[in-house]
């Protein structure tokens, strides 16, 4: 009998220990540096926003959060690096629309499956409405005027965008094809939007498509002006800028960047990361930094982030398949 009692007590203690392990592990995570890989250039607005979050998390957790810029291939380089990493929460990806909504529909065979190989943690940036901005020297004040000019000079109006396979690039292609606007869309695979803006200022291209926070500097200096926004309704802050949908019904493009971990990352680690991201987004320092660069904050749970991305995929996958250059 005594042996049976001892065995029962040992079993109860063991079970209690097992049950406590996830909470203990969550409390201890992280115990070393975390790396966030970004498929956007260093110095871009999304890079700056993610670094602000990384600084806040480093301060809260007492462990470095390192930001690594690995742009290229529409997000595939960064995405593959993280999908193949150990599912332990120490290697994450900041995934924009190019990785989660454009790339999967653009190519039939990829080394990763974005819905299978990642677990969403939360949203870094959402509601990044794409804007059309042009050089003031182009002599147009509104999107309808831009369309009229492009039709009067078929193929002569060039719009530079972020690299091939990104949301701004496909927004340009959809604008050209679905809107029947004879512009030339030029993707900048080296340097992205910043390189396109430099060429606008140099007179080599005439406009660009990007979220307004990615154009803040040249807009403030007067080197660019907004003529259209690719949102269903006018953003309140830019109520004087017409939507493209007012001219071409149903056409919109909204960017985002989520934070994701490799699939099979333990649930308690995802919960810890999600709570940390949410707290960082709510912190005064991050709110101020986002406000400084004009990046909108939209705090989301992992489930909300997953649902948001799935909805964007339903919108964009048919468009990408239709307008992917052959």
JOLINDA-V537289 format. One line per field, one symbol per residue. ss: DSSP state (A for helix, B for strand, O for the rest). phi: phi as a letter, one per 30 degrees, with the letter a starting at -180 (. if undefined). burial: I if it has 9 or more other ideal C-beta (glycine too) atoms within 8 Angstrom, else O. A space follows every 50 residues. Layout:
BEGIN
ss=???
phi=???
burial=???
END
This chain:
BEGIN
ss=OAAAAAAAAAAAAAAAAAAAAAAAAAAAOOOOOBBBBBOOOOOOAAAAAA AAAAAAAAAAAOOOBBBBBOOOAAAAAAAAAAAOOOOOOOBBBBBBAAAA AAAAAAOOOOOOOOOOOBBBBBBBBBBBBBBBBBOAAAOOOOAAAAAAAA AAOOOOOBBBBOOOOOAAAAAAAAAAAAOOOOOBBBBOOOOAAAAAAAAA AOOOOOBBBBBAAAOAAAAAAOOOBBBBBOOOOOOAAAOOOOBAAAOOOO OOOBBBBBBBBBOOOOAAAAAAAAAAAAAAAAOAAAAAAAAAAOOOOOOO OAAAAAAAAAAAAAAAAAAAAAAOOO
phi=.dddddddddddddddddddeedddddddccadcccccdbddjddddddd dddedddeddcibdcccbdbdkhijdddddddecdddbicbbbccdeedc bcedcdbdbbdbcddccbcdclcdbbhdddccbbdeddiccbdedddddd ddbeiccccdbeeejcdeddddddeddddhcdccccdcdcjheddddddd ddidbcaabaddddceeddddidbbdbabcbdbddedbddcdddddcbei cbabcabccbceeideeddedddddddddddddeddedddddcicdcbdb dedddddedddddddcedddddcdec
burial=OOOOOOOOOOOOOOOOOOOOOIOOIIOOIIOOIIIIIIIIIOOIIIIIII IIIIIIIIOIIOIOIIIOIIIIOIIIIIIIIIIOIOIOIIIIIIIIIIII IIIIIIOOOOOIOIOOIIIIIIIIIIOIIIIIIIIIOIOIOIIOIIIOII IOOOOOIIIIIIIOIIIIIIIIIIIIIIIOIIIOIIIIOOOIIIIIIIII IOOOIIIIIIIIIIIIOIIOOOIIIIIIIIIOOIIOOIOOIIIIIOIIOO IIIIIIIIIIIIIOIIOIIIIIIIOIIIIIIOIOIIIOIIOOIIIIIOOI OIOIIIOIIIOIIOIIIOIIOOIOOO
END
